[in-house]
């Protein structure tokens, strides 16, 4: 699949729909889902930069700026979403950019609005279809371009 740590998963078409950075933040070691999402997005025409496992908010923010991505996607399955996702948003903003952040994974319904209040633009939970994932990221790209 070509999605090793720090690798770009090209589109063949230059990422006409946008550049998306996907990462696992914290100690969560489950990466099958994020790799599936990376492939979905690539197949839908996005250029995907996959950072891999055990990233910090600062490493994600630095890569988002360095790679000039349109959206950051975080895969969260360890229960740290209320701490880690806002920390990523804050770290990105501290670098002077306003890149939209989308969270996917195990997020209880009661936490969705909390994450949005902390700057996350969308939350995808288990069972989200490929169409929902692609549409959500496309909307985040458009929202980021309008900022």
C-alpha positions in Angstrom: 0.0 0.0 0.0 2.9 2.4 0.4 1.7 3.9 3.7 4.7 3.4 5.9 5.5 6.0 8.5 6.1 9.4 7.0 5.2 8.4 3.5 3.1 10.1 0.9 0.5 8.0 -0.8 0.2 9.6 -4.2 -2.8 9.9 -6.3 -1.3 9.7 -9.7 -3.3 12.9 -10.5 -1.5 15.3 -8.1 -4.1 15.3 -5.4 -6.7 17.2 -7.4 -9.2 17.0 -4.5 -6.6 18.2 -1.9 -3.8 17.1 0.4 -4.7 15.2 3.5 -2.4 14.3 6.4 -3.6 11.3 8.4 -2.0 10.2 11.7 -2.4 8.3 14.9 -1.7 10.5 17.9 -0.7 9.1 21.3 0.0 5.5 22.2 -2.7 3.8 20.2 -1.1 1.1 18.1 -4.1 0.1 16.0 -3.4 1.3 12.5 -5.5 -0.9 10.2 -8.4 1.5 10.1 -6.3 4.6 9.3 -4.6 2.7 6.5 -8.0 1.8 5.0 -9.0 5.5 5.3 -5.8 6.6 3.6 -6.5 4.2 0.8 -10.1 5.4 0.4 -9.0 9.0 0.2 -6.2 8.2 -2.2 -8.6 6.3 -4.4 -11.1 9.2 -4.3 -8.4 11.6 -5.7 -6.8 13.0 -2.6 -3.1 13.1 -2.0 -2.5 11.5 1.3 0.4 11.9 3.7 0.4 9.1 6.3 2.5 9.9 9.4 2.0 6.6 11.1 1.6 5.6 14.7 2.5 7.3 18.0 2.7 10.9 16.8 2.5 13.9 19.1 0.3 16.9 18.6 3.5 18.9 17.8 4.7 16.4 15.2 1.4 16.4 13.5 1.2 20.2 13.4 4.8 20.5 12.1 4.1 18.0 9.3 0.8 19.7 8.5 2.6 23.0 7.9 5.7 21.4 6.2 3.5 19.4 3.9 1.1 22.3 3.3 -1.9 20.0 3.7 -5.5 21.1 3.3 -6.9 18.8 6.1 -5.5 16.8 9.0 -7.3 13.6 9.8 -6.7 11.9 13.2 -7.6 8.3 14.0 -8.5 8.0 17.6 -9.2 4.6 19.3 -7.5 4.9 22.7 -9.9 7.2 24.6 -7.6 10.2 24.5 -9.6 12.1 21.9 -10.7 14.9 24.3 -7.1 15.6 25.2 -5.2 14.8 22.0 -7.4 16.2 19.3 -7.7 19.7 20.9 -4.0 19.6 21.4 -3.4 19.0 17.7 -5.8 21.9 16.8 -4.0 24.2 19.2 -0.5 23.1 17.9 -1.6 23.8 14.3 -3.0 27.2 15.2 0.1 28.0 17.2 2.0 27.7 13.9 -0.1 30.4 12.3 -2.3 28.2 10.1 -6.0 27.3 10.3 -5.9 23.8 8.8 -9.2 21.9 9.4 -9.0 18.8 11.7 -11.2 15.8 11.2 -11.4 13.0 13.8 -12.4 9.5 13.1 -12.6 6.5 15.5 -14.1 5.6 18.8 -15.7 8.8 20.0 -18.8 8.7 22.2 -21.7 10.8 20.9 -21.5 13.0 24.0 -18.0 14.0 23.0 -18.6 15.1 19.4 -19.8 18.6 20.3 -17.0 19.0 22.8 -14.5 18.2 20.1 -16.2 20.6 17.7 -16.1 23.3 20.4 -12.3 22.8 20.5 -11.9 23.4 16.8 -12.4 19.9 15.3 -14.6 20.4 12.1 -16.0 16.9 11.9 -16.1 13.6 13.7 -16.6 10.2 11.9 -17.6 7.3 14.1 -17.5 3.5 13.5 -19.7 2.5 10.7 -19.1 5.6 8.6 -19.2 4.6 4.9 -16.6 5.3 2.4 -18.9 7.9 0.9 -19.3 9.6 4.3 -15.5 9.7 4.8 -14.8 11.1 1.4 -17.6 13.7 1.6 -16.6 14.8 5.0 -13.0 15.3 4.0 -14.0 17.1 0.8 -16.2 19.5 2.8 -13.3 20.1 5.2 -11.0 20.9 2.3 -13.6 23.4 1.0 -14.1 24.9 4.4 -10.3 25.3 4.8 -10.1 27.0 1.4 -12.8 29.4 2.5 -11.0 30.4 5.7 
